Amino acid sequence: MTRLFLVPLVLSALWWLFLNYHGLSVKQGAKGFYIIFAFCGAFGLFLTLIMWFMQ
């Protein structure tokens, strides 16, 4: 559970590698980074609420 902070870092690194492999710039793939951080933020909020409700 304590290593969940690595999820957005790993996903962002994989997205960056994908962009580089296909010859795209980070600016062109910015929407992907936004989606990654939004998904991870929503997932973190969900887990926080679940932990709060279970106490």
N, C-alpha and C positions, 0 to 999 in steps of 0.2 A: 504494500500500500504506500510505503514511503517513497518508492521509486516512480510513482506516477507522474512526477514532474518531468521525467525524461520523455514521456510520450510526445509532447509537442516539439521537443528538440529533435527527436528521431524522425518524426513525420516531416518536419521542416527540412531536415538534412536530406531525406529521401526525395522530397519535392524539388529541392535545389539540384540534386544529382539528375533527376528526370529532366529538368529544364536545361541543364548543361548538355546532357546527352543529345537532346533534340535541337540544340543550338538556339535556345530561346534565352532572353534576358530575364533578370529577376523582376524588372519592371513589367514585363509582359505576363509573368506568372504571379503577380502580386495578389490577384484574387484568390489563388490557391492558398497562399499564406494566410489571408484573412479567414478563409473557410476553416483552415486547420486550427487557428487560434480560437475562433468562435466555437467550433465543435469541442475543443478541449476545455474551454471556459464553461460551456454549458454542462459538460460531463462532470467537471469539478464542482460546479454548483449543485448538480443533482446528487453527487456523492456526499457533499456537505449537508444537504437537506436530509438525506436518508440517515446519516449519522446523528443529526440533531433530533430527528423524530424518534429514533430508536433508543434514546437515553431515557 
